[in-house]
Amino acid sequence: MFFIYQIFILIIIFFSPLIILIRLLKNKEHKKRFIEKFCYFTKKRNKGNLVWFHAASVGELMSIIPLIYEVEKNKKVNNILVTTSTLSSAKIFNNYKFKKVVHQFFPIDFFYFTSKFIRYWKPNMAIFIDSEIWPCIFKDLKKNSIPLLLMNARITSKSFSRWNFFNKFSRNIFYNIESAFPQNSDTEKYLKRLKVKKINKIGNLKFCETKNQKTINLEKTFLKSIKKRIIFCASSTHPKEENEIAQTHLALKKKYKSLLTIIVPRHTDRVKEIYDQLVSLNLKTIIRTSNKKILNDTDIYLVNTYGETKKFFNISKIVFMGGSIINHGGQNPIEPARFGLNILHGPNVQNFRDIYHLFKKLKIAHKFINTKQLINISDKLLKRKKNKKLNLTKMGNLILKKSVIEINKVLNNELKKT
C-alpha cells in the first residue's frame, strides 16, 4: 500500500509544473519560495538543537503561536523550524517576531524529498499539529529515530473511516507517532482504535492565547466611519454561505437601519466572486483594500486581508462562524468567544463538537437550521444590550503549561542520547 501511495505522489510530481503554474496564477503559491516544497531550501540550518513544528494552514499555525513562544524560551533549543503548506499561513507567520524561528514550506510527501528534508534540517524532535498525517515523512522520522508528537490531534469520523478502510497501512503510519494529544473525545477514541501507543488528552491548544501579537485596533479613520453602526461579522465563510449572510442582512436592515455586515471569507481568492454576488443583490459593498470610505448606506464590508479577523471581532455585536452551513464541519469559535461575542452557527460543527457543546451550555453559541432561523436569532441577539464575556485565559494557560511539559519531557530524553 505504501508503494501505491508513493506512485500516486509521483504522478502528482509529474504534473506539478502545471499545478504550480495554475496556483501561481491564482495567487496560491509564493512566486519565489514554492521551490521549498521540492526541498530547495531558502534558509540555512544553524548549529545546535532544533525542534520542528508543522501546521497545515492559518488556523493550525495560530493555535501553536503561544506554544512556539514558550519553546523558544528553552535554552536547550537553539533553533525552531516551522513548516506550513499554504501561502496565507506564510503571510500570517510574518506578523510575529521570533528569535530562533525560521519558516519553510512543507515538502512533498515523497521519499526523495522527505529524506532530503530530514538530512538537511536534522530535527531533534518533530511536532505535527491537528490532522497532519503524512505517511512518508512519518516513516522517515521513525527510520532516523526522531520522536514524533501529534499535538492538538484531530480526527473526524469521516477521516477515521478512510484510515480504517486501509487498516494495515494506517496502523503502520500511526505506529510511528510516539505520543498523541487529542483535542477532543472523538479523536481520543479514534486514536485508540488506530493503535497509537501513547495518548494523553490535555485540552485544545486553541484555548491558548499569545500576548505577543499586533494590535487588535483598526485605523482611526475606519473606526470613525463606523461609529454609529451596528456590526454583524461573518467570519471564515465558505461558498454559498455568503448568500445566506446577504439574505440575512437584507432582512435585518429593514429593522436596523445602521447595520453593517463585515464578511471575512475563509479564502481571500474568492473575494471578486463574492463581491459580484453581493452587488447583484443590490448590496452596496466595499472591499477592504480598495480603501474606499464607508458611507451611511454601505451594506457590506468585504475583507480580503490576512490576520485581521480579531480586529473585526473587537468591534462586532454578533458573529456567524462559517463552514457550518455547508458540510465542512465548522470553524474554530474560540476567538470570537474571547471577545464576548454571541456565536451563530449552522448544523455542521462536528470539527469543534466539544467546544460548541461547552459554548452552548454557557449560552453563547446559537444554532440555526435555515435562513429564517438565522434572521430571527440574529434579531434577538442584536436587541441585547450586553454580551457575556468569558474568561478563557486560565483554561488556556493550563493547557499551554501541560503541552510545554510534555514537549520538554520528550526533548530532554532525546538530548540525553546524544
BALUM-345366 format. One line per 3 residues: number of its first residue (from 1); their letters; for each residue z, y, x of C-alpha. Coordinates in steps of 0.1 Angstrom, whole numbers. Each point is the difference from the previous one (the first is absolute). Example, Ala and Ser with C-alpha at 12.3 -4.5 7.8 and 13.67 -1.06 7.14 Angstrom:
1 = as = 78,-45,123; -7,34,14
% end
This chain:
1 = mff = 0,0,0; 8,24,29; -34,-7,14
4 = iyq = -17,9,-33; 21,32,-2; -13,10,35
7 = ifi = -36,-8,-10; 5,23,-30; 14,28,23
10 = lii = -30,-6,24; -24,6,-29; 18,33,-8
13 = iff = -2,10,37; -38,-7,0; -4,25,-29
16 = spl = 26,24,13; -25,26,14; -13,5,-35
19 = iil = 35,-2,-16; 13,26,25; -30,23,-6
22 = irl = 5,-1,-37; 38,7,4; -8,29,24
25 = lkn = -23,15,-25; 27,-3,-26; 25,16,24
28 = keh = 21,-32,0; -1,-5,38; 9,21,29
31 = kkr = -32,12,17; 12,-8,35; 30,-23,-4
34 = fie = -16,-27,-21; -7,-18,33; 37,-8,2
37 = kfc = -5,-27,-27; -23,-17,26; 27,3,27
40 = yft = -14,30,18; 33,17,5; 3,37,1
43 = kkr = 37,1,11; 16,-14,32; 28,-25,-1
46 = nkg = 29,15,20; 25,-20,20; 31,-15,-16
49 = nlv = 9,-19,-32; -22,5,-30; 7,-5,-37
52 = wfh = -30,-3,-23; 0,11,-36; -29,-8,-23
55 = aas = -4,16,-34; -32,-2,-21; -3,35,-14
58 = vge = 18,31,-11; 27,-15,-23; 10,-26,26
61 = lms = 0,25,28; 21,24,-19; 26,-27,-7
64 = iip = 6,-6,37; 1,35,13; 38,1,-1
67 = liy = 1,-34,17; -23,11,28; 22,30,7
70 = eve = 30,-22,2; -16,-26,23; -12,29,22
73 = knk = 37,8,7; 4,-34,16; 1,6,38
76 = kvn = -13,-36,6; -32,9,-18; -24,19,22
79 = nil = -31,-1,-22; -7,-3,-37; -35,-10,-12
82 = vtt = -9,7,-37; -32,-14,-14; -15,6,-34
85 = stl = -33,-8,-16; -10,31,-19; -12,35,10
88 = ssa = 25,16,-25; 29,-17,17; -11,13,34
91 = kif = -1,35,-14; 35,-4,-14; 13,-13,33
94 = nny = -10,34,16; 25,17,-23; 29,-14,20
97 = kfk = 12,7,35; 11,-30,20; 9,-3,37
100 = kvv = -8,-36,8; -26,-9,-27; -38,-4,1
103 = hqf = -23,-8,-28; -30,-23,0; -21,-17,-27
106 = fpi = 7,-36,-7; -25,-24,17; -23,-23,-19
109 = dff = 17,-33,-6; -23,-21,22; 13,-21,29
112 = yft = -18,20,27; 13,34,-12; 36,-12,-8
115 = skf = 3,-17,34; -14,32,18; 24,22,-20
118 = iry = 31,-20,9; -10,-2,37; -4,37,1
121 = wkp = 31,12,-19; 24,-29,9; 25,7,-28
124 = nma = 35,-13,4; 1,-5,-38; -22,6,-30
127 = ifi = 11,14,-33; -25,-3,-29; 7,19,-32
130 = dse = -4,-9,-37; -28,-25,-7; -18,1,33
133 = iwp = -7,-36,7; -27,-6,27; -6,-37,10
136 = cif = -15,6,34; 23,27,14; 30,-21,-13
139 = kdl = -12,-30,18; -5,20,33; 34,15,-3
142 = kkn = 15,-34,-3; -21,-13,29; 13,28,22
145 = sip = 36,-6,-11; 2,35,-15; 25,2,-29
148 = lll = -15,11,-33; 20,16,-28; -14,6,-35
151 = mna = 20,30,-13; 1,13,-35; -21,-31,-8
154 = rit = -18,0,-33; -19,-29,-15; -12,3,-36
157 = sks = -5,-29,-23; -38,4,4; 1,-1,38
160 = fsr = 24,-29,0; -24,-20,-22; -27,7,25
163 = wnf = 21,-11,30; 14,-30,-19; -36,-12,-8
166 = fnk = -5,-4,38; 33,-18,4; -2,-14,35
169 = fsr = -18,31,14; 25,25,-15; 30,-19,13
172 = nif = -14,-1,35; -4,38,-2; 35,8,-15
175 = yni = 15,-24,25; -7,26,27; 24,25,-16
178 = esa = 33,0,18; 19,19,-28; -11,15,-33
181 = fpq = 18,28,-19; -12,0,-37; 0,32,-19
184 = nsd = 5,-17,-34; 12,-32,-16; -35,-14,-8
187 = tek = -10,3,36; 32,-17,12; -9,-30,-23
190 = ylk = -36,-2,12; 10,2,37; 23,-30,-5
193 = rlk = -29,-19,-16; -22,9,29; 26,-15,24
196 = vkk = 9,32,19; 28,-10,24; 24,30,-3
199 = ink = 2,22,-31; 24,29,-4; -2,23,-30
202 = ign = 14,34,12; -17,23,-24; -32,21,-4
205 = lkf = -8,23,30; -16,24,-24; 35,11,-10
208 = cet = 4,14,35; -6,36,7; -8,19,31
211 = knq = 13,35,8; -26,6,27; -29,10,-22
214 = kti = -20,31,-8; 11,24,-27; -3,-9,-37
217 = nle = -7,35,-10; -34,12,-10; -16,33,10
220 = ktf = 15,32,-15; -32,10,-15; -3,-34,-18
223 = lks = 36,2,-12; -6,35,-13; -31,-11,-20
226 = ikk = 19,-28,-18; 33,18,-5; -3,-1,-38
229 = rii = -17,-34,-3; 14,-33,-11; -11,-26,25
232 = fca = -10,-36,-8; -9,-20,31; -21,-32,-1
235 = sst = 4,-17,34; -19,-28,17; -25,-2,-28
238 = hpk = -27,-27,-1; -34,-1,-18; 3,3,-38
241 = een = 35,14,2; -12,36,5; -17,-2,-34
244 = eia = 33,-10,-16; 17,29,17; -27,24,-10
247 = qth = 3,-11,-37; 38,4,3; -4,35,14
250 = lal = -24,10,-28; 25,-12,-27; 31,16,17
253 = kkk = -18,33,7; -1,7,-37; 38,2,0
256 = yks = 7,10,36; -24,29,7; 13,4,36
259 = llt = -5,-36,9; -16,-7,34; -9,-36,9
262 = iiv = -1,-9,37; -20,-31,8; 5,-17,34
265 = prh = -24,-29,2; 8,-31,20; -33,3,19
268 = tdr = -12,36,7; -36,-11,5; -2,-3,-38
271 = vke = 8,37,-5; -36,11,-8; -4,-28,-26
274 = iyd = 33,10,-16; -9,37,0; -33,-6,-18
277 = qlv = 18,-22,-25; 26,27,-7; -25,28,-3
280 = sln = -21,-21,-25; 32,1,-22; -1,38,2
283 = lkt = 32,1,21; 1,29,25; 7,-18,33
286 = iir = 7,13,35; -2,-22,31; 27,7,25
289 = tsn = -21,6,31; -23,25,-19; 29,25,4
292 = kki = -8,15,-34; 28,18,-18; 17,-18,-29
295 = lnd = -6,21,-31; 18,0,-33; -26,-21,-16
298 = tdi = -2,-26,28; 5,-35,-14; -1,-24,30
301 = ylv = 8,5,36; -17,-29,19; 16,-8,34
304 = nty = -24,-13,27; 24,2,30; 23,-25,16
307 = get = 38,0,4; 8,27,-25; 11,-20,-30
310 = kkf = 37,9,5; -9,37,-2; -14,-6,-35
313 = fni = 29,-22,-11; 23,29,11; -16,23,-27
316 = ski = -6,-25,-27; 18,-6,-33; -12,-36,-5
319 = vfm = -23,-24,18; -23,-28,-8; -2,-27,27
322 = ggs = -35,-15,3; -13,-35,4; 20,-9,-31
325 = iin = -25,5,-28; -26,-22,18; 11,-34,12
328 = hgg = 8,11,36; 37,-6,-1; 13,36,2
331 = qnp = 8,24,28; 34,7,15; 22,21,-23
334 = iep = 29,6,24; -13,34,13; -2,18,-33
337 = arf = 34,-15,-9; 14,19,30; -12,32,-15
340 = gln = 17,-8,-33; -32,-5,-19; -4,-21,-31
343 = ilh = -26,-26,8; -27,-11,-24; -18,-32,6
346 = gpn = -24,-25,-17; 7,-37,-5; -11,-12,34
349 = vqn = 28,6,25; 5,-35,14; -3,12,36
352 = frd = 33,19,-5; 16,-20,-27; 35,1,14
355 = iyh = -1,38,5; -14,8,-34; 26,-23,-15
358 = lfk = 27,20,17; -15,33,-10; -4,-11,-36
361 = klk = 38,-8,0; 6,35,14; -22,14,-28
364 = iah = -25,18,23; -29,-24,-3; -20,0,-33
367 = kfi = -26,-26,-9; -30,7,-22; -27,-24,-13
370 = ntk = -27,24,-12; -10,37,2; 18,8,-33
373 = qli = 33,-12,15; -7,18,32; -4,33,-19
376 = nis = 31,-6,-22; 23,-9,29; -14,28,22
379 = dkl = 7,24,-29; 37,-11,-3; 5,2,38
382 = lkr = -15,35,2; 25,12,-26; 30,-10,22
385 = kkn = 16,29,17; 13,-20,30; -10,-32,19
388 = kkl = 24,-26,12; 4,1,38; 6,-33,19
391 = nlt = 18,-3,33; -21,-26,17; 10,10,35
394 = kmg = 31,-23,3; -21,-30,-10; -28,9,23
397 = nli = 23,6,30; 16,-34,-4; -34,-18,-2
400 = lkk = -11,19,31; 31,-8,19; -3,-37,-8
403 = svi = -37,0,10; 7,16,34; 27,-26,6
406 = ein = -24,-29,-7; -27,15,23; 24,6,28
409 = kvl = 14,-35,-3; -35,-16,5; -9,25,27
412 = nne = 31,-6,20; -5,-38,-2; -36,5,12
415 = lkk = 10,23,29; 26,-25,13; -29,-24,6
418 = t = -18,24,23
% end
